[in-house]
Amino acid sequence: MEMAQPGSIHQNQGSSAPPVVLGRETRHLLGKAIHHYRLIEDGDRIAVAVSGGKDSLLLLWLLRERLKWIPARYTLVAVHVDPGFGGGASEALRDFFHREGFEHRIIQTDHGPRAHSEENRENPCFLCSRLRRRVLFETAREMGCGKIALGHHQDDLIETFMINMLYGGQMAGIVPRQPFFGGKLIVIRPLALLAGRKVEQLARRLDLPVTASACPSASTGKRIEVRRTLEALYASNAKVRGNIFHAMSSVNLEYLPPPLHPSGRGAGSLLDLWLRQAGPGSDVSFRGSEISPQSGSPPP
């Protein structure tokens, strides 16, 4: 494990990278996400999880640049959890952090090989992600950070929502602001309103030291299938991306059926909402663990 000398990022203005002027749209969407979802407050100390991919590297860069045009102050700590596959990401990030003056910590692990070994009977991505999250939480606590910033962008939120709906049977996803441990630690996603293509364009313009993932599961799985399907839909209609994202927070229960199994995750609160909308004259009753029309009501 490597730890750099601490220091406030907003004081490090001597970047060796050439100046890049951010477009109005990027600044607007970044600021809108931070303000609308209440992601960052004055005085925050934020651990930025940096994998070596374009999303997390751009997030780190943008959060530092933002300090140049806002009155609020916060400090950043770049945290890289090496999964143990090799590939040179740790070395490239170490050079980048030192060159740019970022306070940072690099943690070496064997999460990746363990997740893909015979000892793991679970999905390798699930186990690797869980182990990584544990290290991130512990590191944030040790470094005195109350928030952890992750590089998920709008496309990631949409894809996760679709995966859960298509393959998990529930309408759920990842959210821009997620408190843990009673709010003592908060995970934030400041890129939530930026499209993936915009993130890729900016990372290329900045010439960030992006490294390809050495994980054998990086190019497989349902996420890749869903992404390709969504990209085809986006190409056919430019409004699809925005419509899906809007639908995630615009749920009309009046035109959705009540849950059949009220004991399912999240079904209780949804059922309560549905019954309140249905009103006292509703012809709905419980039978066992399922909800069904009362006798005498017309069949479905």
C-alpha positions in Angstrom: 0.0 0.0 0.0 1.3 3.4 -0.9 0.2 6.7 0.6 1.2 10.2 -0.6 1.8 13.1 1.7 -1.6 14.8 2.4 -2.5 18.2 0.9 -5.5 20.1 -0.2 -6.1 19.6 -3.9 -7.4 23.1 -4.5 -4.0 24.5 -3.6 -2.3 22.5 -6.3 -2.7 24.6 -9.4 0.6 23.6 -11.0 -0.7 20.9 -13.3 1.6 19.8 -16.1 -1.3 19.1 -18.4 -2.1 21.7 -21.0 -5.2 23.8 -20.2 -8.5 22.5 -21.5 -11.5 24.8 -21.6 -14.6 23.0 -20.5 -17.7 23.5 -22.5 -20.7 25.2 -20.9 -22.8 22.0 -21.1 -20.2 19.9 -19.1 -19.9 22.6 -16.4 -23.7 22.9 -16.3 -24.4 19.2 -16.0 -21.7 18.6 -13.4 -22.9 21.5 -11.3 -26.5 20.6 -11.7 -25.9 17.0 -10.5 -23.9 18.2 -7.5 -26.5 20.8 -6.4 -29.7 18.9 -7.3 -28.7 15.7 -5.6 -26.8 17.5 -2.7 -23.5 15.7 -3.4 -20.8 18.0 -2.2 -20.8 20.6 0.6 -18.2 23.2 1.7 -15.5 21.5 3.8 -16.0 18.0 2.5 -13.1 15.6 2.3 -13.8 13.2 -0.6 -12.2 9.9 -1.5 -12.3 9.6 -5.3 -12.2 5.9 -6.4 -9.9 5.8 -9.4 -9.7 2.5 -11.3 -7.6 3.7 -14.2 -10.5 3.9 -16.6 -11.7 7.1 -18.3 -14.7 7.7 -16.1 -12.9 7.8 -12.7 -9.9 9.7 -14.1 -12.1 12.3 -15.6 -14.2 12.6 -12.4 -11.0 13.3 -10.4 -9.9 15.9 -12.9 -13.3 17.6 -13.1 -13.7 17.8 -9.3 -10.3 19.6 -9.1 -11.1 21.9 -11.9 -14.4 22.8 -10.4 -12.6 24.4 -7.4 -11.3 27.1 -9.8 -14.8 28.5 -10.5 -16.7 28.0 -7.2 -16.4 29.7 -3.8 -16.8 26.4 -1.8 -13.7 24.5 -0.7 -13.3 20.7 -0.4 -10.3 18.3 -0.5 -9.8 15.2 -2.7 -8.0 12.0 -2.0 -7.5 9.7 -5.0 -7.8 6.0 -4.0 -6.9 3.2 -6.3 -7.7 -0.4 -5.3 -5.5 -2.7 -7.6 -7.5 -5.9 -8.2 -4.3 -7.9 -8.8 -4.6 -8.6 -12.5 -1.5 -6.6 -13.5 -1.7 -4.5 -16.6 0.2 -1.5 -15.4 -2.7 0.6 -14.1 -1.1 1.1 -10.6 2.2 2.3 -12.1 0.5 4.7 -14.6 -1.7 6.1 -11.8 1.2 6.5 -9.4 3.0 8.6 -12.0 -0.1 10.6 -12.7 -0.9 11.3 -9.1 2.6 12.4 -8.3 2.8 14.6 -11.5 -0.5 16.3 -10.8 0.0 16.7 -7.1 -2.9 14.6 -5.9 -3.0 13.3 -2.4 -3.5 9.6 -3.0 -3.4 6.0 -1.7 -2.8 2.8 -3.7 -3.9 -0.5 -2.3 -2.7 -3.8 -3.7 -5.1 -6.7 -3.5 -5.8 -10.1 -4.9 -9.6 -9.6 -5.3 -9.6 -10.2 -9.1 -7.8 -13.6 -9.1 -9.8 -14.7 -6.0 -13.1 -13.8 -7.7 -12.2 -15.8 -10.8 -10.8 -18.8 -8.9 -12.6 -22.1 -8.1 -13.1 -21.1 -4.5 -15.7 -18.5 -5.6 -19.1 -20.0 -6.3 -20.6 -16.6 -7.0 -20.5 -14.3 -10.0 -16.9 -13.0 -10.2 -18.0 -9.4 -10.7 -20.3 -9.5 -7.7 -17.5 -10.8 -5.3 -14.8 -8.5 -6.7 -17.1 -5.5 -6.4 -18.1 -6.4 -2.8 -14.4 -6.8 -1.7 -13.4 -3.6 -3.4 -16.2 -1.7 -1.8 -15.1 -2.9 1.6 -11.6 -1.7 1.0 -12.9 1.7 -0.2 -15.1 2.1 2.8 -12.2 1.2 5.2 -9.7 3.5 3.4 -12.2 6.4 3.4 -12.6 6.1 7.1 -8.8 5.9 7.7 -8.2 9.0 5.6 -11.0 11.0 7.3 -13.2 11.1 4.2 -17.0 11.3 4.8 -17.8 10.8 1.1 -16.7 8.5 -1.7 -17.0 9.7 -5.3 -17.5 7.1 -8.0 -17.3 7.7 -11.7 -20.6 6.3 -12.9 -22.2 8.4 -15.6 -25.7 8.6 -17.0 -25.3 5.6 -19.3 -24.2 3.5 -16.3 -27.3 4.5 -14.4 -29.5 3.6 -17.3 -27.8 0.3 -18.0 -28.0 -0.8 -14.4 -31.7 0.1 -14.3 -32.4 -2.0 -17.5 -30.3 -4.9 -16.2 -32.2 -5.1 -13.0 -35.5 -4.8 -14.8 -34.7 -7.4 -17.5 -32.7 -9.9 -15.5 -33.5 -9.1 -11.9 -37.2 -8.6 -12.1 -37.2 -5.3 -10.2 -37.1 -1.6 -11.1 -34.0 -0.6 -9.3 -30.6 0.9 -10.1 -27.8 3.0 -8.7 -28.4 6.5 -7.3 -26.4 9.7 -7.4 -26.4 10.0 -3.6 -26.4 6.9 -1.3 -25.8 7.1 2.5 -24.4 4.3 4.5 -24.0 3.6 8.2 -26.7 6.1 9.1 -25.2 8.8 6.9 -21.7 8.6 8.4 -20.4 7.7 4.9 -22.0 8.8 1.6 -21.3 7.5 -1.8 -21.8 10.1 -4.5 -21.8 10.0 -8.3 -21.2 13.5 -9.7 -21.2 12.4 -13.4 -24.8 11.2 -13.1 -26.1 13.6 -15.7 -23.2 13.3 -18.2 -23.6 10.9 -21.1 -21.0 8.3 -21.6 -19.9 9.7 -25.0 -19.3 13.1 -23.5 -17.1 11.5 -20.8 -15.1 9.6 -23.5 -14.6 12.7 -25.6 -13.3 14.8 -22.6 -11.0 12.0 -21.4 -9.5 11.9 -24.9 -9.0 15.6 -25.2 -7.3 15.7 -21.8 -5.0 12.8 -22.8 -5.6 11.2 -19.4 -3.5 8.0 -18.7 -6.4 5.6 -19.3 -5.4 1.9 -19.0 -7.4 -1.0 -20.4 -8.9 -3.3 -17.9 -7.0 -6.6 -17.5 -10.1 -8.3 -16.0 -11.1 -11.4 -18.1 -14.8 -10.6 -17.5 -14.5 -7.0 -18.7 -15.9 -7.6 -22.1 -18.5 -10.2 -21.3 -21.8 -10.3 -19.4 -25.3 -8.9 -19.6 -24.2 -5.3 -19.3 -22.4 -5.6 -22.7 -25.6 -7.0 -24.3 -27.8 -4.3 -22.7 -25.4 -1.6 -23.8 -25.5 -2.7 -27.4 -29.2 -2.9 -27.4 -29.5 0.6 -25.9 -27.0 2.0 -28.4 -29.1 0.7 -31.2 -32.1 2.4 -29.7 -30.2 5.7 -29.2 -29.2 5.6 -32.8 -32.8 5.2 -34.0 -34.2 8.0 -31.8 -32.2 10.7 -30.1 -34.8 11.1 -27.4 -34.6 7.5 -26.0 -31.7 8.1 -23.7 -33.3 11.1 -22.0 -36.7 9.4 -21.8 -35.4 6.3 -20.0 -33.5 8.5 -17.6 -36.5 10.6 -16.9 -38.7 7.5 -16.5 -36.4 6.2 -13.7 -37.6 9.0 -11.4 -41.1 9.5 -12.9 -43.2 6.5 -11.8 -47.0 6.7 -12.3 -48.3 4.0 -10.0 -51.8 4.5 -11.2 -50.9 2.8 -14.4 -48.8 0.0 -12.9 -50.1 -3.3 -11.4 -49.7 -3.9 -7.6 -47.1 -6.4 -6.6 -48.2 -10.1 -6.5 -45.9 -10.9 -3.6 -46.0 -8.2 -1.0 -43.2 -9.8 0.9 -40.7 -9.1 -1.9 -38.0 -6.5 -1.6 -39.5 -3.0 -1.8 -43.0 -4.4 -2.5 -44.4 -3.5 0.9 -44.0 0.3 0.4 -45.1 0.0 -3.3 -48.2 -1.9 -2.2 -49.1 0.7 0.4 -48.8 3.4 -2.2 -50.9 1.5 -4.6 -53.6 0.7 -2.1 -53.8 4.4 -1.1 -54.3 5.3 -4.7 -56.8 2.6 -5.2 -58.9 3.9 -2.3 -61.4 2.2 0.0 -63.6 1.1 -2.8 -60.9 -1.1 -4.4 -61.8 -4.6 -5.2 -58.4 -6.0 -4.0 -57.9 -8.5 -1.2 -55.1 -10.7 0.1 -55.1 -14.4 -0.3 -52.2 -16.2 1.2 -49.0 -14.4 0.2 -50.5 -13.1 -3.0 -52.8 -10.2 -3.9 -55.8 -10.9 -6.0 -59.2 -9.6 -7.1 -62.1 -10.2 -4.7 -64.6 -12.9 -5.7 -67.3 -11.3 -7.8 -65.0 -9.0 -9.6 -64.5 -9.6 -13.3 -61.7 -11.9 -14.2 -58.5 -10.3 -15.6 
